[in-house]
Amino acid sequence: MSSTVTKGKLLVRGSINIDEFFVLPHIVRSGETISSTDYSKRAGGKGANQAVSAAKAGAEVSFAGHIGNDGAWLRELLEGYKVDTSQLHEDPSVPTGRAMIQLSTETRDNSIVLLPGANFSTSPLPFSSLASAGYTHLLLQNEIPLASTRSFLTEAHQAGLVTIFNPSPMLSPAELESFEWNALDWLLVNEGEAEELVEILGGKKVDSAEVLSALRRVESLKGLTGILMTRGGDGVVAALGGPEGDTIHVGPGEVVGSVVDTTGAGDCFTGYFTTLLSSLPPSTPLSSSKLAAILNVASQAAAMCVEKEGAMESVPMLRDVKERMESSGRWKSEESWSGLL
């Protein structure tokens, strides 16, 4: 199997942070002061995490964003992961974005406080247009100014790129109602985010078992190619092809040993999914079986991610995901990876 994917060219427009980790017995409660038992500093940000995940999955990927006057080392780090940084701009007037992450030793859950920093810089990015740069897919999140997200989404749609949006943190009700959903191809949310979308855009609350079917019937989302809803330890469920399309259920990947850190699992899944999606020939319709295969690989990558500490550091290489899937029986060795990768 080739170690790179050459059929698509992915651009991730998003955030890049300096993540500061505090290990605690439990997430700090309101009014409480407790001591951290450990501290570390790493690179992070949902956009950068997803770009690195895509690179480890084999994508040709560029990251577009801003670092501050203390973030030169982040550029070198991304380049070490084979992420193109020609669209990464340094704004010397502000600090790089920060994330303060609490990690609970009791539950293995995390809590995150963000400082936007350079992620909200208004300095212009280097490139002139998405169309002239040759990108085929655009991946967006919600840790940069929404105006920039909307601008990139609209331009990408007009240029014929496949667009993927992971709206985390969730937009406000007003932002959701005015968002350019008609320019989006793929929506990727977790269960909580899906329930919020149904309540705000669909005008009703639904049982968790019905949330995906309700989400695909929301009028503004009917034109999407697909909706993915991750369910943590229960895997992922996807709606393909509008309100009457297929529903695909994929179980969680195999975790060897105990869960160490869930911080980067969602970004790992997103980067892998987008890479594998971009590897498919654009003229070939995406079948339910092909989407299920993509979700299986992305789910296994996310499961391996939680076995280690960190976000970027814990994302497995594609060859290791393949080996785990074959050894566990999730992917039989006689089956072909070539049609997917």
C-alpha positions in Angstrom: 0.0 0.0 0.0 1.3 3.4 -0.9 2.2 5.7 2.0 0.7 8.8 0.3 -2.6 9.7 -1.2 -2.2 11.6 -4.5 -5.8 11.7 -5.9 -6.8 14.8 -4.0 -5.2 17.9 -2.5 -6.6 19.0 0.9 -6.6 22.4 2.5 -7.4 22.7 6.2 -8.3 26.3 7.2 -8.4 26.5 11.0 -6.8 27.1 14.4 -3.4 26.3 15.7 -2.7 26.5 19.4 -0.1 26.0 22.1 -1.8 23.4 24.3 -1.0 23.5 28.0 -2.0 20.3 29.8 -2.8 20.1 33.5 -3.3 16.6 35.0 -5.8 16.6 37.8 -7.8 14.1 39.9 -11.0 15.5 38.4 -12.2 18.4 36.3 -12.2 21.6 38.5 -15.6 22.5 39.8 -17.0 26.0 40.2 -15.2 27.8 43.0 -12.7 24.9 43.6 -8.9 25.1 43.6 -6.9 22.0 43.3 -3.3 21.2 42.5 -2.2 19.7 39.2 -0.1 16.6 39.5 1.6 17.1 36.1 2.1 19.7 33.4 3.1 19.6 29.7 3.1 21.9 26.7 2.4 20.7 23.1 1.1 21.9 19.7 -2.6 21.8 19.2 -5.7 23.5 17.8 -8.5 21.6 16.0 -7.3 22.8 12.6 -3.7 21.9 13.1 -4.6 18.6 14.7 -6.8 17.6 11.8 -4.1 18.7 9.3 -1.5 16.5 11.0 -4.0 13.6 11.2 -4.6 14.0 7.4 -0.9 13.9 6.8 -0.4 10.8 8.8 -3.3 9.2 6.9 -1.4 9.9 3.7 -2.9 13.2 2.4 -1.2 15.9 0.5 -2.4 18.6 2.9 -1.8 22.3 3.5 -2.7 24.2 6.6 -3.9 27.8 6.4 -3.9 29.8 9.6 -2.1 32.2 11.9 0.6 31.9 14.5 1.8 34.7 16.8 5.1 36.1 18.0 5.8 32.9 20.0 4.8 30.3 17.4 7.8 29.8 15.0 8.4 26.3 16.5 4.9 25.3 15.5 5.7 25.9 11.8 8.7 23.6 12.1 6.6 21.0 13.9 3.9 20.9 11.2 6.6 20.6 8.5 8.1 17.7 10.3 4.7 16.0 10.0 4.8 16.7 6.2 2.1 19.4 6.4 2.6 22.2 3.9 2.9 25.5 5.8 3.1 27.9 2.8 -0.4 29.2 3.8 0.5 29.7 7.5 1.0 33.4 8.4 2.9 34.8 11.4 1.3 37.9 13.0 4.0 39.4 15.3 1.5 41.7 17.1 -0.3 38.9 19.0 0.5 35.7 20.9 -0.3 32.3 19.4 -3.7 30.8 20.4 -3.7 28.9 23.7 -5.7 26.0 25.0 -5.7 25.1 28.7 -6.7 21.4 29.0 -7.6 19.7 32.2 -7.1 15.9 32.1 -8.9 13.9 34.8 -7.1 10.9 36.2 -10.4 9.5 37.6 -12.5 9.5 34.4 -10.0 10.2 31.6 -12.3 13.0 30.5 -11.0 16.4 29.5 -12.1 20.1 29.8 -10.7 22.8 27.5 -10.5 26.6 27.8 -9.5 28.5 24.7 -7.6 31.8 24.1 -8.1 32.7 20.4 -4.9 34.7 20.1 -3.5 34.7 16.6 -6.3 32.5 15.4 -8.4 35.6 15.3 -5.8 37.7 13.5 -7.1 39.8 10.6 -3.7 39.7 8.8 -4.1 38.4 5.2 -3.1 34.8 4.4 -0.5 34.2 1.7 -2.5 32.7 -1.2 -4.8 34.4 -3.7 -7.5 31.9 -4.5 -8.5 28.3 -3.8 -9.1 27.6 -7.5 -5.7 28.6 -8.6 -4.0 26.6 -5.8 -5.3 23.3 -7.1 -7.1 22.1 -4.0 -9.8 19.5 -4.3 -11.1 19.4 -0.7 -11.6 22.0 2.1 -11.9 21.1 5.8 -13.2 23.7 8.3 -13.9 23.8 12.0 -15.1 26.6 14.3 -12.1 27.9 16.2 -11.4 30.9 13.9 -13.5 33.9 13.1 -16.8 32.7 11.5 -16.5 35.3 8.8 -13.3 33.6 7.6 -14.9 30.2 7.7 -17.9 31.4 5.7 -15.7 33.1 3.2 -13.5 30.1 2.6 -16.6 27.8 2.4 -18.3 30.0 -0.2 -15.2 30.4 -2.3 -14.4 26.6 -2.2 -18.0 25.8 -3.2 -17.8 28.2 -6.1 -14.5 26.7 -7.2 -15.9 23.1 -7.1 -14.1 21.8 -4.1 -15.6 19.2 -1.8 -16.3 20.9 1.5 -16.3 19.4 5.0 -17.3 21.2 8.2 -16.8 20.1 11.7 -18.7 22.8 13.7 -16.9 22.5 17.0 -17.3 24.5 19.2 -20.9 24.8 18.1 -22.2 28.0 16.5 -24.8 30.2 18.1 -28.5 29.8 17.0 -28.3 33.0 14.9 -25.1 31.8 13.2 -26.6 28.4 12.5 -29.7 29.8 10.9 -27.7 32.2 8.6 -24.9 29.7 7.7 -24.2 28.9 4.1 -25.4 25.2 4.3 -26.0 25.2 0.6 -22.2 25.5 0.1 -21.4 22.4 2.3 -21.1 18.8 1.2 -20.2 17.0 4.4 -21.3 17.8 8.0 -19.4 16.0 10.8 -20.8 16.3 14.4 -20.9 14.4 17.6 -24.1 13.4 19.3 -24.4 16.5 21.5 -23.8 18.8 18.5 -26.3 16.9 16.4 -29.0 17.3 19.1 -28.3 21.1 19.2 -28.6 21.3 15.4 -31.9 19.5 15.4 -33.3 21.7 18.2 -32.1 25.0 16.6 -32.6 24.3 12.9 -35.4 21.8 13.1 -37.2 23.5 15.9 -37.7 20.4 18.2 -36.1 18.1 20.7 -35.8 14.5 19.8 -34.7 11.3 21.5 -31.0 10.5 21.0 -31.9 7.4 19.1 -33.7 9.5 16.5 -31.4 12.5 16.3 -29.6 11.5 13.0 -32.9 10.8 11.2 -34.3 14.1 12.4 -31.1 15.9 11.4 -31.2 14.7 7.8 -34.8 16.0 7.5 -33.9 19.5 8.5 -34.7 21.6 5.5 -31.4 23.5 5.3 -29.4 20.3 5.5 -31.3 18.2 2.9 -28.8 19.1 0.1 -25.8 17.7 1.9 -23.9 14.7 0.4 -23.6 13.2 3.9 -23.8 13.7 7.6 -21.5 11.9 10.0 -22.4 11.6 13.7 -19.6 10.2 16.0 -20.8 8.4 19.1 -17.6 7.9 21.1 -17.3 4.3 22.3 -20.3 3.4 20.3 -18.7 4.1 16.9 -20.2 6.3 14.2 -23.4 6.5 12.2 -23.7 8.2 8.8 -26.5 9.4 6.6 -25.7 9.3 2.9 -27.6 11.0 0.2 -30.3 13.2 1.8 -33.5 12.3 3.8 -34.2 9.1 1.9 -30.6 7.9 1.5 -28.8 5.0 3.2 -27.8 5.0 6.9 -24.5 3.4 7.8 -23.5 2.1 11.2 -19.9 1.4 12.1 -18.7 0.2 15.5 -15.7 1.5 17.4 -12.2 0.6 16.6 -10.2 -1.8 18.8 -8.4 -0.3 21.8 -5.5 -2.2 23.1 -5.0 -1.7 26.8 -6.6 1.1 28.7 -7.8 4.5 27.4 -5.0 7.0 28.2 -6.2 10.3 26.6 -9.2 11.1 24.5 -8.1 14.7 23.7 -7.3 14.2 20.0 -9.6 11.3 19.0 -12.2 13.5 17.3 -9.6 15.4 15.3 -7.9 12.1 14.4 -11.2 10.7 13.1 -11.9 13.9 11.1 -8.5 14.0 9.5 -8.6 10.4 8.5 -12.1 10.6 7.1 -11.3 13.6 5.0 -8.1 12.1 3.7 -9.8 8.9 2.6 -12.7 10.8 1.1 -10.2 12.9 -0.9 -8.5 9.7 -2.1 -11.5 8.6 -4.1 -11.8 9.5 -7.8 -14.2 12.5 -8.0 -16.1 11.0 -10.9 -16.9 7.8 -8.9 -20.2 7.9 -6.8 -19.6 7.2 -3.1 -21.4 3.9 -2.3 -22.6 2.9 1.2 -20.0 0.1 1.3 -17.2 2.5 0.4 -18.3 5.0 3.0 -18.5 2.2 5.6 -14.9 1.1 4.7 -13.7 4.7 5.1 -15.5 5.0 8.5 -14.0 1.7 9.6 -10.5 3.0 9.0 -11.2 6.4 10.6 -12.8 4.7 13.6 -9.8 2.4 14.1 -7.4 5.3 13.8 -9.3 7.2 16.5 -9.3 4.2 18.8 -5.6 3.9 18.5 -5.3 7.6 19.2 -6.7 7.3 22.7 -4.1 4.7 23.7 -1.5 7.5 23.9 -1.2 11.0 25.4 -1.5 14.1 23.3 -3.3 15.0 20.1 -0.9 15.2 17.2 1.5 12.9 18.8 -1.1 10.2 19.4 -2.4 10.0 15.8 -1.3 6.7 14.3 0.3 6.3 10.9 -1.9 4.7 8.2 0.4 1.7 7.9 -0.1 1.0 11.7 -3.9 1.4 11.3 -3.9 -1.1 8.5 -1.8 -3.6 10.5 -4.1 -3.3 13.5 -7.2 -3.8 11.3 -5.8 -6.9 9.6 -4.6 -8.4 12.9 -8.0 -7.8 14.6 -10.1 -9.0 11.7 -11.7 -5.6 11.0 -10.1 -5.8 7.5 -9.1 -9.1 6.0 -5.7 -9.2 4.4 -7.1 -10.6 1.1 -9.4 -7.6 0.7 -8.1 -4.8 -1.4 -7.0 -1.5 0.0 -6.3 -0.1 -3.4 -9.8 0.9 -4.2 -9.9 3.0 -1.0 -6.4 4.2 -0.7 
